[in-house]
Amino acid sequence: MKRAYGQALVELTLVMSVFATAMILALPNLYGSLQQRYAAQQILAIHLQQQPLREFSGHEPLQLIDYQNKFALVLSDEYSLNHKHTSEYRFAKAVAPLWGMLSSQNGFSLPLSTLEHVSLSVVDNDAEVNESFPQQNEQRPWLSYLRLADGWAPRSLNELVNRPKALTTTHHLHNLGFHNLQALVSILPFAREFRGDQLQLGFVNVDVVPKGALCSTNGSNCE
């Protein structure tokens, strides 16, 4: 019994020694991989936040060397940063036929290519180049983030007014010159409500404030 107990202790010691040695040898590689993963996640998050603003202001997109110099986020040379706009998502595919008809309307501009896809790819230098299937030679995405960059919020007063007008049928009657017919009909005494200042076709009031957003008289609902 004592001999079996002693043999179990020896085997356990050997197993723990081998396991500890393997962990010591693997820890540097594991730590390096975690550091690369953390830097990659930070780079993609910052890129998704800054790139729409940089694109709107006409600035060049940041590269990996810029993230290394400005944010101390270092990746190895085998990675490359890719950024593109795409409409390959379910909602865009579903409404694309309808948007094709509405896009001809003046003032209607709701883009569908608003899904931003930013990824870090790694090039497999050991893979053989296949000329018959060039898509197989493309970089393999290692980590990728997706984000809807445009919520279709109006960016100007012109968009705030023209977008609802483009979806209003009576607005197109106004464009066809129906207001001239209103001026003629309103001459009649019983048709004064048809005057242009009384019946405005396709009118959009941009100064309307929801009742819930108004403060009460005593100011108790004001923040």
N, C-alpha and C positions, 0 to 999 in steps of 0.2 A: 504493500500500500504506500509506504514511504517512497519506494523507488518510482512508482507511477506518479506520485505527487511532485517529486523532484523533476521528472522528465517533462511534466506539464509546465513547470516554471521555466525550464530551459527553453522550451518551444515558444512560450509566450514572450520571453525575453528576445529571442531571435526575431519573431514576427514584429515586435514593437521596434526593434532596432532597424529592421529593413524598412518599415513604414516611416519611421522618423527620418531615415536617410533620404528616402524618396521625397518626402515633404520638403526637406531642406534644399534638395536639388531643384524641386519644382517651384518653390516660392518665388525666386527672382523672375521666372518666366510668367508666373501667374500675376505677380505685381505689375510687371510691364504691360501685360494684356489689359489689366483693369485700368491702368493709367491711360492707355491708348483709347479704350472704350469711353472713359470719362471725357477725355479731350474731344473725341469725335462727337459725343452727344452735345457738349457745350458749343462746338462749332456750328452744328446744324441748327441748334436753337437760336443762336445769335444771327445766323444767316437768314433764317426765316423772318426774324423781326426786322432786320435792317435792310434787306434787299429790296422790298417794295418801296421804301422811302428813297433809297439810293437810285432806284430805277426811275422813280417819279421826278427826282431832282437832276437826273442826267449824269450821275456818277457811275464810275466803273464798279462792277461787283468785286467784293473782297475775295482774295485768293488765300490759299493755305499759308503762304509766306506772310501775308498780312495778319492773320490770326496768330501766327507765331510771334511776330514782332510787337503787336499791339496788346494781345491778351495772354501771351505766354502759353498758348495752347499748341503743343508740338505733336505732330504726327510724323511717321516715317515717310520716306520718299515714295513708297510704293502706292500711296493713296492719292486719289484725285477727286476734286470737288466738282459736282455736276448740279446744275439748276435749270429747270425748265417749267413752262406753263403748259397745262394740259386740260382737256375737257373730257378725259376718259374716266368719268365717274357716272353713277347710275342716274342722278337727277339731270345732268347735262344731256345725256343720251335720250332721256324721256321727253324733254321739252325742246330738243333741237328742231324738230319739224315745225312746232308752233312758233318758235323764235325766228325761224326762217321767213315766215309770213309777216311777223310784226316788225322785223328789222327794216322793212321798207318804209315804215312810218317815220315821219319827221319827229325828232326829239326822243325816240325810243332807243335807248342804248343800254342794254343789260348784257354784258359779255358772259360767255359760258366758259371760256378758257381761264378760269380763275383758280384752278387747283394747282398750287405750287408744289413741285416735287423736287426736293433737294436731297442729294445722296452722296455718300463717299464710296468710291469704287476702288477695287484693287485689280491691277493687271497681272494676269497669270503669264509670266515670262517663260515658263517651262512648257506651256501648251503649244502644240504645233499649229501653224497658220493653215486654216482651211479656206482655200480660195472658192470652193463651191458653195460654202455656207458662211458668208461674211458676218452674219449676225452672231455666229458662234465665237467670233474673234473679238467681240465687244467686251468692255470691262464688266466685271461681275459686281453688282451692288453689294457692298458689305454692310452698310447701315443707311437707312433712308427715313426721311420725315415727310409727312404730307400736311398741307394746310390750305384752307380756303382763304385766299388773300383778299377777295372783294366781296363785301356783304351787300353790294348794290346800294349803299347809302349815297344819296345825292351829294356831289362835291361842289355844287354851285347852285345859285338861285335859278339859273336857266334849266338845269336838270330837274330841280324840285318842281318846277311848273310844267315843263314839257313832257315828262314821263307820264303823269296821270292824264294829261291832255291827249297824248297819243293813243291811250286806251279808252278814250271816251268817244262814242259815236257822234254825239252832237258837235264835237270839235271839228270833225271832218265836214260837217254841214256848214260850219262857219267858214272853213277854207274854200268851200265851193261857192261862196258869195251869198249864203242864206241871209246874212245880216242886211243885205240890200233889199231883199224881199220883206224883211221885218220893218225896215224904214217905210216902205210903201203901205204895208198893212196897218201899221200903227197910226196912220193918218185918220183912219176910221175911229169915231168916238168910242165904240164898244171894244176896240182892240188896242187900247193904249198899253196894256200889259205886255204886248209883243214888241215894244220898243227895245232898242239895243241896250239901253241902260237899265231896263227892267228884267229882260230875259237874255242872259249872257250864256251863249252856247259854249260848252266845254270850259266853263270858268273854274279856276282853281284858286282858292283863297289860301295863300301861304302864311297869312297872319293869324290863322285860327289857333287858339290855345285850348287844349282839352280842359274840361271843367275840373277834373281832379288835380290839374297842375296849378290851379289858381289858389292863392292864399285867402283864408277867410278874413273877415273884417278885424277881428281881435288878434290875428296873427298866430293863433294856436296851431294852425296847420302848416306854418312856414318853417322851413329848416334853416 
